[in-house]
Amino acid sequence: MPNCAYCNTFIIFGGKKQGGRTFCNDKCLQNGYVLTAADRLSQRSVDIAVDEVHQGECPKCGGPGPGDVYVSHTVWSVVYLT
C-alpha cells in the first residue's frame, strides 16, 4: 500500500498518480508540483543556491550574513489541580 508523496498519508484505495508518484487526493496532487519541479534540479544548482542564501544578507532584517537556518520550539505548560 502506497503513501501519499506529498503528505505521507497511507492510501488504502485509489489515489491520484502523476509522474511515477501517488497522491491521496487532488489537493495533494496540486501541491505536489513542487516535487516534480525539484526532480528537474541538479544537486550542484541546489548547492549553489543554498550557499548564496547562507552567505548573503538576512532576508528579514537585511543584516550581514552568514545566515543560518534552524528549527526552534517553545513549549508552555500549565497544570491545574483542585
N, CA, C and O atoms as CSV, one atom per row, in Angstrom:
chain,resi,resn,atom,element,x,y,z
A,1,MET,N,N,0.831,-1.178,0.000
A,1,MET,CA,C,0.000,0.000,0.000
A,1,MET,C,C,0.882,1.252,0.000
A,1,MET,O,O,1.788,1.371,0.825
A,2,PRO,N,N,0.625,2.171,-0.910
A,2,PRO,CA,C,1.477,3.364,-1.024
A,2,PRO,C,C,1.096,4.461,-0.034
A,2,PRO,O,O,-0.012,4.490,0.502
A,3,ASN,N,N,2.038,5.347,0.188
A,3,ASN,CA,C,1.791,6.563,0.948
A,3,ASN,C,C,1.759,7.725,-0.031
A,3,ASN,O,O,2.373,7.670,-1.096
A,4,CYS,N,N,1.038,8.776,0.339
A,4,CYS,CA,C,0.960,9.977,-0.484
A,4,CYS,C,C,2.351,10.598,-0.581
A,4,CYS,O,O,3.042,10.736,0.428
A,5,ALA,N,N,2.759,10.968,-1.782
A,5,ALA,CA,C,4.088,11.550,-1.998
A,5,ALA,C,C,4.188,12.953,-1.413
A,5,ALA,O,O,5.296,13.449,-1.207
A,6,TYR,N,N,3.057,13.606,-1.140
A,6,TYR,CA,C,3.092,14.965,-0.609
A,6,TYR,C,C,2.912,14.991,0.909
A,6,TYR,O,O,3.740,15.565,1.617
A,7,CYS,N,N,1.841,14.376,1.418
A,7,CYS,CA,C,1.549,14.467,2.859
A,7,CYS,C,C,1.868,13.192,3.623
A,7,CYS,O,O,1.715,13.149,4.844
A,8,ASN,N,N,2.305,12.162,2.926
A,8,ASN,CA,C,2.711,10.881,3.513
A,8,ASN,C,C,1.558,10.119,4.182
A,8,ASN,O,O,1.795,9.255,5.027
A,9,THR,N,N,0.308,10.436,3.805
A,9,THR,CA,C,-0.850,9.720,4.321
A,9,THR,C,C,-0.915,8.348,3.665
A,9,THR,O,O,-0.623,8.202,2.478
A,10,PHE,N,N,-1.298,7.348,4.445
A,10,PHE,CA,C,-1.459,5.991,3.941
A,10,PHE,C,C,-2.661,5.940,3.005
A,10,PHE,O,O,-3.751,6.364,3.389
A,11,ILE,N,N,-2.491,5.435,1.792
A,11,ILE,CA,C,-3.563,5.370,0.801
A,11,ILE,C,C,-4.095,3.948,0.745
A,11,ILE,O,O,-3.367,3.019,0.396
A,12,ILE,N,N,-5.370,3.780,1.088
A,12,ILE,CA,C,-5.972,2.444,1.091
A,12,ILE,C,C,-6.509,2.099,-0.298
A,12,ILE,O,O,-6.186,1.046,-0.848
A,13,PHE,N,N,-7.332,2.990,-0.865
A,13,PHE,CA,C,-7.911,2.752,-2.187
A,13,PHE,C,C,-7.640,3.933,-3.097
A,13,PHE,O,O,-7.692,5.087,-2.671
A,14,GLY,N,N,-7.350,3.635,-4.355
A,14,GLY,CA,C,-7.256,4.679,-5.368
A,14,GLY,C,C,-6.036,5.560,-5.236
A,14,GLY,O,O,-4.900,5.087,-5.189
A,15,GLY,N,N,-6.295,6.840,-5.178
A,15,GLY,CA,C,-5.221,7.811,-5.194
A,15,GLY,C,C,-5.051,8.367,-6.592
A,15,GLY,O,O,-5.561,7.804,-7.560
A,16,LYS,N,N,-4.351,9.445,-6.693
A,16,LYS,CA,C,-4.081,10.093,-7.977
A,16,LYS,C,C,-2.615,9.875,-8.315
A,16,LYS,O,O,-1.745,10.086,-7.470
A,17,LYS,N,N,-2.333,9.456,-9.543
A,17,LYS,CA,C,-0.960,9.189,-9.952
A,17,LYS,C,C,-0.493,10.211,-10.973
A,17,LYS,O,O,-1.228,10.586,-11.887
A,18,GLN,N,N,0.747,10.654,-10.798
A,18,GLN,CA,C,1.357,11.564,-11.754
A,18,GLN,C,C,2.871,11.472,-11.631
A,18,GLN,O,O,3.422,11.555,-10.533
A,19,GLY,N,N,3.527,11.302,-12.747
A,19,GLY,CA,C,4.979,11.288,-12.786
A,19,GLY,C,C,5.625,10.229,-11.912
A,19,GLY,O,O,6.684,10.475,-11.334
A,20,GLY,N,N,5.016,9.063,-11.800
A,20,GLY,CA,C,5.591,7.988,-11.004
A,20,GLY,C,C,5.337,8.127,-9.508
A,20,GLY,O,O,5.853,7.335,-8.720
A,21,ARG,N,N,4.557,9.114,-9.108
A,21,ARG,CA,C,4.215,9.312,-7.699
A,21,ARG,C,C,2.719,9.128,-7.512
A,21,ARG,O,O,1.938,9.325,-8.443
A,22,THR,N,N,2.324,8.749,-6.302
A,22,THR,CA,C,0.924,8.586,-5.966
A,22,THR,C,C,0.552,9.601,-4.900
A,22,THR,O,O,1.264,9.757,-3.907
A,23,PHE,N,N,-0.573,10.297,-5.105
A,23,PHE,CA,C,-1.079,11.295,-4.176
A,23,PHE,C,C,-2.446,10.856,-3.672
A,23,PHE,O,O,-3.178,10.162,-4.377
A,24,CYS,N,N,-2.791,11.261,-2.450
A,24,CYS,CA,C,-4.033,10.786,-1.849
A,24,CYS,C,C,-5.274,11.478,-2.416
A,24,CYS,O,O,-6.348,10.876,-2.438
A,25,ASN,N,N,-5.155,12.714,-2.870
A,25,ASN,CA,C,-6.313,13.425,-3.406
A,25,ASN,C,C,-5.846,14.522,-4.364
A,25,ASN,O,O,-4.650,14.693,-4.601
A,26,ASP,N,N,-6.820,15.265,-4.912
A,26,ASP,CA,C,-6.498,16.318,-5.876
A,26,ASP,C,C,-5.697,17.456,-5.247
A,26,ASP,O,O,-4.837,18.044,-5.904
A,27,LYS,N,N,-5.973,17.771,-3.977
A,27,LYS,CA,C,-5.252,18.859,-3.309
A,27,LYS,C,C,-3.763,18.520,-3.190
A,27,LYS,O,O,-2.914,19.362,-3.484
A,28,CYS,N,N,-3.445,17.311,-2.768
A,28,CYS,CA,C,-2.038,16.900,-2.668
A,28,CYS,C,C,-1.395,16.817,-4.051
A,28,CYS,O,O,-0.213,17.120,-4.206
A,29,LEU,N,N,-2.163,16.412,-5.042
A,29,LEU,CA,C,-1.652,16.365,-6.416
A,29,LEU,C,C,-1.278,17.771,-6.874
A,29,LEU,O,O,-0.225,17.960,-7.483
A,30,GLN,N,N,-2.126,18.758,-6.589
A,30,GLN,CA,C,-1.829,20.146,-6.952
A,30,GLN,C,C,-0.604,20.659,-6.202
A,30,GLN,O,O,0.256,21.311,-6.794
A,31,ASN,N,N,-0.517,20.371,-4.908
A,31,ASN,CA,C,0.615,20.829,-4.101
A,31,ASN,C,C,1.895,20.072,-4.428
A,31,ASN,O,O,2.988,20.570,-4.162
A,32,GLY,N,N,1.781,18.892,-4.994
A,32,GLY,CA,C,2.939,18.070,-5.310
A,32,GLY,C,C,3.722,18.533,-6.524
A,32,GLY,O,O,4.732,17.921,-6.870
A,33,TYR,N,N,3.277,19.608,-7.185
A,33,TYR,CA,C,4.027,20.102,-8.344
A,33,TYR,C,C,5.448,20.496,-7.950
A,33,TYR,O,O,6.352,20.456,-8.784
A,34,VAL,N,N,5.653,20.875,-6.695
A,34,VAL,CA,C,6.990,21.243,-6.216
A,34,VAL,C,C,7.919,20.032,-6.290
A,34,VAL,O,O,9.095,20.174,-6.623
A,35,LEU,N,N,7.407,18.859,-5.988
A,35,LEU,CA,C,8.224,17.651,-6.062
A,35,LEU,C,C,8.654,17.370,-7.495
A,35,LEU,O,O,9.790,16.970,-7.748
A,36,THR,N,N,7.739,17.584,-8.422
A,36,THR,CA,C,8.060,17.365,-9.832
A,36,THR,C,C,9.103,18.371,-10.308
A,36,THR,O,O,10.027,18.014,-11.038
A,37,ALA,N,N,8.954,19.625,-9.895
A,37,ALA,CA,C,9.930,20.651,-10.271
A,37,ALA,C,C,11.286,20.369,-9.640
A,37,ALA,O,O,12.319,20.596,-10.269
A,38,ALA,N,N,11.295,19.879,-8.407
A,38,ALA,CA,C,12.553,19.594,-7.715
A,38,ALA,C,C,13.328,18.463,-8.400
A,38,ALA,O,O,14.557,18.433,-8.352
A,39,ASP,N,N,12.615,17.547,-9.028
A,39,ASP,CA,C,13.286,16.456,-9.745
A,39,ASP,C,C,14.136,16.972,-10.895
A,39,ASP,O,O,15.110,16.327,-11.285
A,40,ARG,N,N,13.775,18.133,-11.445
A,40,ARG,CA,C,14.488,18.671,-12.595
A,40,ARG,C,C,15.737,19.453,-12.214
A,40,ARG,O,O,16.521,19.819,-13.091
A,41,LEU,N,N,15.941,19.717,-10.925
A,41,LEU,CA,C,17.105,20.479,-10.479
A,41,LEU,C,C,18.299,19.566,-10.249
A,41,LEU,O,O,18.160,18.456,-9.735
A,42,SER,N,N,19.467,20.046,-10.632
A,42,SER,CA,C,20.672,19.267,-10.352
A,42,SER,C,C,21.133,19.569,-8.926
A,42,SER,O,O,20.844,20.639,-8.390
A,43,GLN,N,N,21.834,18.644,-8.327
A,43,GLN,CA,C,22.333,18.839,-6.969
A,43,GLN,C,C,23.289,20.027,-6.906
A,43,GLN,O,O,23.312,20.760,-5.917
A,44,ARG,N,N,24.069,20.211,-7.953
A,44,ARG,CA,C,25.017,21.331,-7.989
A,44,ARG,C,C,24.297,22.678,-7.950
A,44,ARG,O,O,24.721,23.579,-7.226
A,45,SER,N,N,23.211,22.829,-8.722
A,45,SER,CA,C,22.486,24.101,-8.721
A,45,SER,C,C,21.820,24.359,-7.370
A,45,SER,O,O,21.725,25.508,-6.939
A,46,VAL,N,N,21.364,23.314,-6.707
A,46,VAL,CA,C,20.787,23.466,-5.366
A,46,VAL,C,C,21.867,23.901,-4.380
A,46,VAL,O,O,21.638,24.794,-3.565
A,47,ASP,N,N,23.040,23.279,-4.448
A,47,ASP,CA,C,24.139,23.640,-3.542
A,47,ASP,C,C,24.558,25.094,-3.729
A,47,ASP,O,O,24.824,25.791,-2.750
A,48,ILE,N,N,24.619,25.556,-4.969
A,48,ILE,CA,C,24.995,26.945,-5.247
A,48,ILE,C,C,23.958,27.902,-4.668
A,48,ILE,O,O,24.321,28.904,-4.052
A,49,ALA,N,N,22.677,27.610,-4.857
A,49,ALA,CA,C,21.618,28.481,-4.334
A,49,ALA,C,C,21.639,28.522,-2.811
A,49,ALA,O,O,21.447,29.584,-2.220
A,50,VAL,N,N,21.867,27.385,-2.172
A,50,VAL,CA,C,21.933,27.341,-0.711
A,50,VAL,C,C,23.112,28.164,-0.212
A,50,VAL,O,O,22.978,28.902,0.763
A,51,ASP,N,N,24.250,28.051,-0.856
A,51,ASP,CA,C,25.425,28.842,-0.465
A,51,ASP,C,C,25.168,30.344,-0.619
A,51,ASP,O,O,25.588,31.133,0.227
A,52,GLU,N,N,24.486,30.740,-1.688
A,52,GLU,CA,C,24.176,32.156,-1.885
A,52,GLU,C,C,23.288,32.698,-0.776
A,52,GLU,O,O,23.507,33.808,-0.291
A,53,VAL,N,N,22.296,31.931,-0.377
A,53,VAL,CA,C,21.406,32.360,0.702
A,53,VAL,C,C,22.158,32.390,2.019
A,53,VAL,O,O,22.006,33.328,2.801
A,54,HIS,N,N,22.961,31.381,2.268
A,54,HIS,CA,C,23.699,31.294,3.526
A,54,HIS,C,C,24.695,32.437,3.674
A,54,HIS,O,O,24.826,32.994,4.763
A,55,GLN,N,N,25.392,32.796,2.617
A,55,GLN,CA,C,26.418,33.829,2.681
A,55,GLN,C,C,25.860,35.238,2.450
A,55,GLN,O,O,26.579,36.218,2.647
A,56,GLY,N,N,24.608,35.357,2.041
A,56,GLY,CA,C,24.023,36.659,1.736
A,56,GLY,C,C,23.466,37.369,2.959
A,56,GLY,O,O,23.627,36.915,4.091
A,57,GLU,N,N,22.811,38.490,2.706
A,57,GLU,CA,C,22.189,39.260,3.764
A,57,GLU,C,C,20.944,38.550,4.289
A,57,GLU,O,O,20.341,37.726,3.601
A,58,CYS,N,N,20.578,38.886,5.514
A,58,CYS,CA,C,19.369,38.332,6.113
A,58,CYS,C,C,18.155,38.845,5.340
A,58,CYS,O,O,18.007,40.055,5.174
A,59,PRO,N,N,17.276,37.946,4.861
A,59,PRO,CA,C,16.122,38.403,4.087
A,59,PRO,C,C,15.089,39.140,4.941
A,59,PRO,O,O,14.256,39.872,4.407
A,60,LYS,N,N,15.137,38.955,6.243
A,60,LYS,CA,C,14.155,39.592,7.121
A,60,LYS,C,C,14.605,40.986,7.552
A,60,LYS,O,O,13.837,41.942,7.440
A,61,CYS,N,N,15.836,41.115,8.043
A,61,CYS,CA,C,16.287,42.399,8.587
A,61,CYS,C,C,17.329,43.092,7.712
A,61,CYS,O,O,17.624,44.267,7.929
A,62,GLY,N,N,17.895,42.383,6.721
A,62,GLY,CA,C,18.895,42.981,5.849
A,62,GLY,C,C,20.282,43.043,6.456
A,62,GLY,O,O,21.186,43.651,5.883
A,63,GLY,N,N,20.457,42.414,7.620
A,63,GLY,CA,C,21.758,42.411,8.285
A,63,GLY,C,C,22.770,41.559,7.540
A,63,GLY,O,O,22.410,40.798,6.641
A,64,PRO,N,N,24.046,41.688,7.916
A,64,PRO,CA,C,25.095,40.936,7.230
A,64,PRO,C,C,25.005,39.435,7.527
A,64,PRO,O,O,24.511,39.020,8.576
A,65,GLY,N,N,25.493,38.643,6.580
A,65,GLY,CA,C,25.498,37.190,6.737
A,65,GLY,C,C,26.683,36.741,7.539
A,65,GLY,O,O,27.402,37.611,8.031
A,66,PRO,N,N,26.953,35.508,7.718
A,66,PRO,CA,C,26.205,34.418,7.116
A,66,PRO,C,C,24.906,34.151,7.867
A,66,PRO,O,O,24.822,34.303,9.085
A,67,GLY,N,N,23.913,33.753,7.111
A,67,GLY,CA,C,22.628,33.395,7.695
A,67,GLY,C,C,22.630,31.926,8.063
A,67,GLY,O,O,23.297,31.116,7.420
A,68,ASP,N,N,21.898,31.593,9.074
A,68,ASP,CA,C,21.809,30.202,9.490
A,68,ASP,C,C,20.344,29.840,9.667
A,68,ASP,O,O,19.540,30.682,10.067
A,69,VAL,N,N,19.997,28.613,9.377
A,69,VAL,CA,C,18.621,28.162,9.476
A,69,VAL,C,C,18.566,27.047,10.496
A,69,VAL,O,O,19.363,26.109,10.462
A,70,TYR,N,N,17.620,27.163,11.396
A,70,TYR,CA,C,17.428,26.118,12.393
A,70,TYR,C,C,15.981,26.119,12.840
A,70,TYR,O,O,15.254,27.088,12.619
A,71,VAL,N,N,15.573,25.055,13.457
A,71,VAL,CA,C,14.212,24.916,13.965
A,71,VAL,C,C,14.234,25.177,15.456
A,71,VAL,O,O,15.105,24.688,16.175
A,72,SER,N,N,13.274,25.946,15.906
A,72,SER,CA,C,13.190,26.275,17.323
A,72,SER,C,C,11.776,25.980,17.809
A,72,SER,O,O,10.801,26.221,17.097
A,73,HIS,N,N,11.679,25.470,18.994
A,73,HIS,CA,C,10.375,25.161,19.584
A,73,HIS,C,C,10.282,25.803,20.956
A,73,HIS,O,O,11.266,25.858,21.693
A,74,THR,N,N,9.116,26.281,21.291
A,74,THR,CA,C,8.835,26.793,22.634
A,74,THR,C,C,7.611,26.054,23.150
A,74,THR,O,O,6.609,25.926,22.447
A,75,VAL,N,N,7.698,25.576,24.365
A,75,VAL,CA,C,6.590,24.835,24.960
A,75,VAL,C,C,6.186,25.529,26.246
A,75,VAL,O,O,7.022,25.814,27.104
A,76,TRP,N,N,4.891,25.799,26.371
A,76,TRP,CA,C,4.336,26.335,27.610
A,76,TRP,C,C,3.413,25.273,28.179
A,76,TRP,O,O,2.665,24.621,27.451
A,77,SER,N,N,3.478,25.112,29.480
A,77,SER,CA,C,2.644,24.092,30.115
A,77,SER,C,C,2.042,24.658,31.383
A,77,SER,O,O,2.707,25.374,32.131
A,78,VAL,N,N,0.791,24.338,31.623
A,78,VAL,CA,C,0.104,24.762,32.835
A,78,VAL,C,C,-0.576,23.533,33.423
A,78,VAL,O,O,-1.273,22.790,32.732
A,79,VAL,N,N,-0.356,23.348,34.691
A,79,VAL,CA,C,-1.004,22.243,35.402
A,79,VAL,C,C,-1.988,22.846,36.383
A,79,VAL,O,O,-1.622,23.718,37.171
A,80,TYR,N,N,-3.204,22.407,36.348
A,80,TYR,CA,C,-4.249,22.931,37.214
A,80,TYR,C,C,-4.733,21.793,38.112
A,80,TYR,O,O,-5.216,20.768,37.631
A,81,LEU,N,N,-4.600,21.985,39.384
A,81,LEU,CA,C,-5.034,20.976,40.365
A,81,LEU,C,C,-6.152,21.534,41.214
A,81,LEU,O,O,-6.175,22.725,41.527
A,82,THR,N,N,-7.075,20.675,41.585
A,82,THR,CA,C,-8.142,21.101,42.502
A,82,THR,C,C,-7.996,20.428,43.834
A,82,THR,O,O,-8.801,20.661,44.736
